[in-house]
């Protein structure tokens, strides 16, 4: 993580859906900086020898810097971070967070904003809403969830947003008609998606059919790194060799060895951590590098991508 | 001791602008080595910097404050389009107002004061006799549009860059002392578009690296770089809009008048993330020093000679120095024992 950390204390935590917990964070010394809608922070969790660093969207009103709120979904295949937040963090716990960064800001030139949230993907939009309302912007929030697991803030949003809120609970067999929804919009509408890849793919497929401009689609695509086969990373410049475990990302393994790599999203989107590769086959899993860059085999994004074989030689 | 703003001097017509010995001593001389080369020479703008230096605070207020604010007034009167803010940049302008008023009142309490009661703000600029109460975020509660209001109280040019899809767009600013670029022309352009005319750097990949770095600047960690060119006469407003007034002056440099007429023009550029809007503030604080004053420092005189002598032809052309480059090198050679 780049930049300086902020020391915070958990002021409140509460269950907001069966698998989602919300945490309110207060700064210990200086006031928290104001932030822009769609911002996230990276939360650093220390678990004995291990350190987890996960990005979470800020849920609070951007104009209210008295506390930051984040919501964490317990991942069934948790690599440790979300489980740690759910089981070990309580009121009074201390954490370190990065300053807010924004890779998913609203485009204020839009005539209308369509927000598509899938499950815990509701979180970045929570900070959009106060600002959209203050500006009297035209918007709709479409919330897709399964009430047995997710669906945080459903009742609250229904009340706050009235006719601008649309809920689709798959536990009740309600599906979002993405194609009809997009076809009904007038030009100048922007669509924002935070949710599973299938939802993102559906939007892009429809966009291609009806001529919806790519620049009017905004995606919060970063997801936790998936596990893979263990491998060995050889650092050509420093001469070190490090072992990358099945459950950890290459970036995490580098950080464990105190090798700093700039990063913001830790999910294959922002492009900050791109690292040169001298030799070895790569399994690319990011959304940043172009197809040409990927097939060149000369660089990878260590936050999500891995070796496709036993060994990678890196230009660091 | 801090330099108090002095009486108004001019950057046009009779050019009464001058630097005191203290102002010369604190001039941000931009060359770290004898040969000039391109680099992404960005470093953290950690404040407070060295006491009394141009890097001490986020916004440097010096002895030229009143003169530069008067000059800005003249330029805006002639051409109001030297200040603009697209409608979606309103919140970014308020971010700038907050950043400027909070830091000015903390860094220069003798000249500026701010009191806040929620969104009700009271701002006093004792240097310009401004005393205003307004509602934060409500542009109608200011006597001027927010960009112009704060721009008329800060030395140097200001641009607010909107960040979208990993790129930066020049969507607001107040630009009255540019080194030959136009806000009206560049408005709405992306980072690579407004850097289009810069030679050599595109091929070197400088802009890809710079853009990646700039879009990741976090809140509260401003960075800075120095840029430079040469200007004939102490003219702040060397803009394309006013080219007929200054372009011809470049042919008037002679061996006799180099020291007096030719000025090193240094831009202290600061990039700072605006928290509420996610815009990036790009402030360009311009410092002018005559070659005569510059050469009172023998180290600077010698290095200036070496830098100009080794400057690549593309840069001589791009910076508009072709007409007098050789004259300046010849004049400076007297300060360089190796020549």
Interface residues (C-beta under 8 A of the other chain):
Chain A: X2 X3 X4 X33 X34 X35 X36 X38 X39 X62 X63 X98 X99 X100 X101 X102 X105 X107 X108 X109 X215 X218 X262 X264 X270 X271 X272
Chain B: X88 X91 X163 X164 X165 X166 X212 X216 X218 X219 X220 X221 X275 X276 X277 X278
